[in-house]
């Protein structure tokens, strides 16, 4: 059996001319190069897009963190872009603000007209720190210090403007707080200087009192001795005049010429006056020493009757007008503490009453006292205009005063309240029916 094999197909001839394969290879290589370039361009474009997106996010974060408002407008004054600060103030979204006129943000027609005039006249030069009132989302007005800068193209053509603004309400509050702090600092500085002067004055008074004490004691002792000697001389001269020598004409003439009888009659009054003056000076020196004395660690017995009497005498003597003080105290009101500090408290209360009643036709103060439940209670009642109700809760606060600047430090009642509290007592104030103020000083009684 024979098998017939068909003849093989003839091999077709190449359609490319000689050297055509090389050309195709070059074309493919060029296409690969172009593709690679396109890939590189795409990578570079993606990197630039990422950088642009990062820059955009950075700008948005900066704008979002700005407390100042920012508005970008076109040349016709239509809003193109705003920042969150303006959206917060106006109470509107960005979609509600974009493409609306800039001047619709202002509070009223007057502010709108003012803004149009300013921005029109100074659009090329810019606007700097011009205050306008904007309408807030709650209907209130917000003062804003605004600046405007023109936006121009590369050819110098006006494209629009950028408006920035800073709400000045908070700045005003901060400035007001700063000014108040500065005033408080100045007042505190003045009060510290005053306190230092008072410390120096206390030292001076203590020194003067110490220096006066010795000569006053010397004078008082000599006057008392002189009084005893005068009594003896008077007895001796009486005996001489009653003797036979009294009949001597020359002696009688000398007696009349020298006015011996008148001298003998005046001498007791003169000596008594000297003793009274010396004793009063001694009391003043003793009071000065007590008032200026440094606080003692251990309390002492204090006679409140003497404290009130000295304080009233000192205030009344220094008062420019007639100031009547009526004292009605039971005898021997005694407490435990510092005599100088309690005298400072009483002097402050009496002086305040004197100042409060200065404009009254007949200024007066009544001081009465009693014993209540183991407390010595002193009431200081004046006939002044009383204390305003809004001031009653502030009287004992440091630096609070209703007196004009330069006439009060605002520390008197505050210091007095602290002194009374340290002594275990209470100090309060109220108004009385019919006008006038009443200060009540209560101190524990010393039963020793």
LINSUL-V979373 format. One record per run of one state. SS is the DSSP state (H for helix, E for strand, C for the rest). FROM is the first residue (numbers start at 0). TO is the last residue. Records with the same first field share a line. If there is no record, write none. Layout:
SS=FROM-TO, FROM-TO
//
This chain:
C=0-18, 65-67, 74-76, 82-82, 90-92, 97-99, 106-107, 121-125, 135-139, 152-156, 167-167, 242-242, 247-247, 257-258, 292-298, 318-322, 328-332, 337-337, 356-362, 372-373, 382-387, 394-410, 422-424, 431-435, 445-447
H=19-64, 83-89, 93-96, 101-104, 108-120, 168-241, 243-246, 248-256, 259-291, 303-317, 338-355, 388-393, 411-421
E=68-73, 77-81, 100-100, 105-105, 126-134, 140-151, 157-166, 299-302, 323-327, 333-336, 363-371, 374-381, 425-430, 436-444
//
